[in-house]
Amino acid sequence: MKLFPTCLTFLLACLLAIFLQIFYFSPISPDFLQIPPPPSNFLPKNNKLQEVIKLGEGHLKGPEDTCVDKDGLLYAVSRDGWIKRMYENETWENWKKIESDALLGITTSKNGGVIVCDAEIGLLKVTDDGVTVLASEINGSRIRFADDVIEASDGSLYFSVASTKFGFHDWYLDVLEAKPHGQLLKYDPSLNQTSVLLQDLGFTNGVALSAEEDYLVFCETWKFRCQRYWLKGENTGKAELFIDNLPGGPDNINLAPDGTFWIALLELIAEGREFVHYSKALKHIVASFPKLIKQLNGVFKRASVMNVRADGKIIKKFDDPDGKVMTFITSVLEYKDHLFLGSLNTNFVGKLSLKST
């Protein structure tokens, strides 16, 4: 006769424990995510990215970003901590090793070597002589998630912090929470000083300088937009919309030789699961059970990159709509009539000829 009350008490205790785990101990404090409607005039999908040549296949592990130096050497970051270097004959070498699995944005430096964003350490300068930490904190707080960087002709470094709350391995929690924790920072090498240009941004990601270096364009991934930040002129220090309502989350961005920009797009949300982002309760549940996150996002299913003019007009778009060759493209760089494509989900860098497009 006492079995039923005992079972009921146990059941209620379990439900209470689950409730506390999901809501009280949840790692996020979510808002609703504003997902743009499908664009009516966006360029149609194509299979162009299925034509890529795989560079360094098996030699690389999740090469998130690439850059090319003045001698034509291609550099790529790898999840195993190596910065890999490819010569013009397409042979690779292990160049420099950093004890990290969170190397992200990389750019060449006018004084030689490369600048790298390490999501765990901060902003690094890497040369043949070794590794120097340029910036690891800002205003007394650790730089938690350095993401992408670009160097100006005067040596100033502009870089993004995707989130001040969540780290690289929990990046999707920032998307779920949908609160602006991102920053745009500047490192002044003459003063060895880092300053905040903008904050409260939606997962600040790629950063690129205009051809005249009069403005920056930076990506806000889960806001599905890019902004322009003026460095010169009457609007210096102000930000304005560059392009929005994108059909994916913009990741890295790079200036093209003709003054346009190439942007990598992530499919942040799996088709048919958008409803999760309109329910705070469901967000708590997903955040408390990490395996659900993989079911929620769609970044491993397909790939897209696009070419955008300085006025924000989209010129070209290339896709792998089925993810047959490339998925989760995080960066796209144009060099000598080819695109070089980085991805956190491949073991190669993609190379695509632009001569036939």
N, C-alpha and C positions, 0 to 999 in steps of 0.2 A: 504493500500500500504506500510505502514511502518512496518507491522507485520513481514515480512520476514527478513529485516535487523536486527530487534530487536532480533528475535529468533536466527539468525546466530551469533550475538554478544554474546548472552547468552550461546550458544553452545560452541563457542570458549573459552569463559571464563571458562566454566566447564572443557573443555579439558585441558586448561592451568593449572587449579587448580589440576586436577588429575595428570598431568605430573609432576608438582612441588612436589606433595605429594609422588609420587612413586620414583622419581629420586633425587630431591634436598633434600627432608626431609627423605630419606630412612635411616633406621638404620644400613645398611651395606654398605661396599665398596668392592664388591665381586671380587674374582678370580674364574677361572674355577676349578672344583673339579675333580681330577684324580681318576676315579672309576676303580678298577682293573677288568679285564675280568674274566668271570666265570672260575675257575680252572678246568683243564681237569683231574687231578689226585686226586681231593679231595675226601674224604671218602663219600660214598653215604648217603642220608638222611635215617633216621629211626624214629621210634615212641617211643624211650626209655623214653623220658621225660614225656610221658603220663602215666607212671607208678608211678609217685611221690605220696607220702603221704603228705597231707596238714597239716602242723603243725600250731597251733594257728589260724586256719581259723576264720576270723571275729574279732579276737583280735588285728590284725596288720593292718597297713595301708601303703601300698607301702614300704615294708621292703627292702631297697636298698642293704644292706650288713649285714653280720653276722660274728661273731667270737666266739671262744670257749676258756675259760680260763683253768688254770691248774686243776681246780676241776671238769671240764666237764660241766660247765654251758654255755649254748648258749645265746649269746646276739644278739639282732637285733634292728636296728634303725627303727623308724616309722615316717610317715609324720605328725602325730599329735604331734611330739616333744618328745614322750616317747622313752627311751631306755628300751626295754622289755627284760626280762630274763627268760629262760626256764630251768627247772631242768630236771634231767635224767628221771624222770617219765613223762616227757612231759607236765607238768603243767607250766603255765606262770604267771609272775607277772609284774606289772608296777614298774620298778626299779627307774629310775631317769627321771625327766621331764626337758626339755630345751625348752624355748619359741622360737621355730623355726620349720619351716616346710621344712627345707633344710638340714637335717642330712644325710650324705652320707657315706663315708668309715669309718669303725670301726675296731680296732685291740686291742688285749689285751696288757697290760703293765706288764713287769716283776716285777714291784714294786706294783702290784695290781691295780685294776680298768681297765678302757679302755681309749683308745685315739680315738677321734672322729673328723672327718672333718665336720664342719658346713659351708656350702657354703656361708652363710651370715656373719658369725662371724670370722671363721678361724679355728685354731687347738685347740682342747679342751682336757683336762684331766678330766675324770669323775670317782669319787670314791664314796664309801659309805658316805663320808664326804661332798660331793658337787662337784661343777664344777669349774675348773680353766682354764682361757684362757691362752694358752701357746704362741700362735703367732697369731696376728691379722693384722700385717703389715710387709712389707718388703721394705727396703730402703726408708722409709717415705711414702709409698703408701699402701693403704688398700689391704689386701688379698681378692680378689673379689670372688673367686670360688674354695675354697679348696675342693678337691675331694676324694683322697684316701691316706692312710698312713700305714706305717709299721715301727715297732721298731726293731733296731739292739740290739745285746746282750750288747753293751756298753751304751745303753740308747738313742743313737741318733735316731731321727725320720726323716724318709724320706717321703716326701709327695708331691702330685701333685697339681698343680693349672690348672684346665681345660682351663680357659680363663681369661685373664686380662682385657678383654673388655666387655664381656657379662656375666650376672649372671645366676644362676641355672635355673630360670624360663624362660630364653631366650636362653637356651642352643642350640636350633636348629639354631638360627641366626649365631652362630659360625660355624656350619656346612655349612650353606648357603654362608657365607662370604668366607670360605675356605682360610683364612689367619692365619698363626701360631701365636696364642696368648698364648700358654700354657707354663708352667714352671715346672721344677723339683726342689724342695727345700729341704733343710736340716735344722732341728732344733737341736741345741746343748744345752742340758739341763744344762750342767756345766757352760756355758756362758750365758744362756738364750738369745741365738742369733740365728737368722734365716739367711741363706745364699742361694744364687741362684747357683745351680749346672749346670742347662741347661735352656735355654729359646728359644723362637721362635719354639715351638713344636705344633703339630696339635691336639689340644684338649687332653692334657695329662690326663690320667685316672688312671687305676689300677697300683699299685706299689707292687712288691714282691721282697724279698731277696732270693738269692740262699741258698742252704743248708750250704755251707761253708762261707756265707756272704762275698764272694769276688766280687760279682756283684749284681746289681739290674736289674730287668726286668720291664720296664714300657710300658704302652699301649698308642698309639696315635690313638684315635678313628676314626676320619675322614680321617686319612692316611692309615687306614686298615692294621696297622702294630704294632709290638712291637720292642723296642730297648733294648739293653743290655748296662748298664752303669757300668764301672769297678770301684770298690772301693779299690782293692788291685792289686799288680803286676805291670808289666812294662807298662800296659795300663791304670793305674789309672787316673781317671778324663776324660776318653775318652768314647764315645758312639759308638756302632756299631749295625748293623741290627741283630735282633734276629729271626724274622719271618715277612714276608710281603705278600701282595696280598691275604689277608684273605677275605673270602666270607661274611664278615660282619664287623662292627666296634667293635674292642675289647674294652670291658668295664673294669671290675675288673679282677684281676689276683691273684692267691694264690698258694703258694708252697704246694705241696702234700708230704705226709710222705716219699715217695720213691725218692724225689728229682726232680720229674717232676713238671709241672705247669698246673693248671686248669685255663682256660680263658673263660669268658662269652662273647658271640658275639651278637651284636645288628644288626638287619636288618635296616640300616639307611634310605634306599631309597626304596620306594614302587616299585615293579616290573612294568616296562613300563613307569616310570616317570623319568628315568635317564636323559632325554634330558634337564630337567630344570637346571641341574648342569653344562651344557655346554653353557648356555645363561645368560649373565650378566643382560640383560633386564628382563628376566623371574624371575631371582633371586630377583631383586628389587621389582617386582610386588608381588611375594610370601611374601617377608619380610614385605611389607606394608599392607598386609591383613592376619593377623595371622590365620584365619580359614583355609586358603589354606595350611598352614604348616602341619596340621593334615592329609590332603589329600596327602601330598608329602612324608612324612616319613612312613616307614612300621614297626616301632618298636612294634606295638600292634598286629601284625598278626601271629608271630611265634617265636620260641625260639631255641637257639643252645648253647651248651657248648663244649669245646674240651680240651683234655689232650695233652700236648706238652713236649717232652723231653728237656733236657738241651742243646741239639744241635739244637733245633728248629724244630725237626721232629714231626709231628702230629701222635699220637698213637691212640687216640679214639675220637669219636665225638658222642654226643647224641642230639637228636632233638625232638621238637614238631612242625612238619612242618605245621600243620593247626591251631596251637594255641588253641587246645581243652582244655588243662589243664594249660599250662604255656605260657606266652608271656613276652617279654621285660625282659628277665633274665639279671640282672646287676651284679650278683656275684655268684661264685660257690666255696664252701669250702669243702674239704675232711676231715672227722673225723670218725674214727672207722668203716671203710668200708662202709661209706655212704657219699653221697654228700648233702650239704645243699645249697639251691638255693634261692637267693634273687631276688626280682623284684619290680620295681616301679609301676607295673600294677596288683598286686595281693593283697589280704588281708590275706596272709599266707606265710610261708616259706616252700619251697618244700624239701622233704627228699627222696632221691633215694638210694636204696641199690646197692652196687657195686659187691656183691657176685655172681650175676648171669650174669655179663657182661664179 
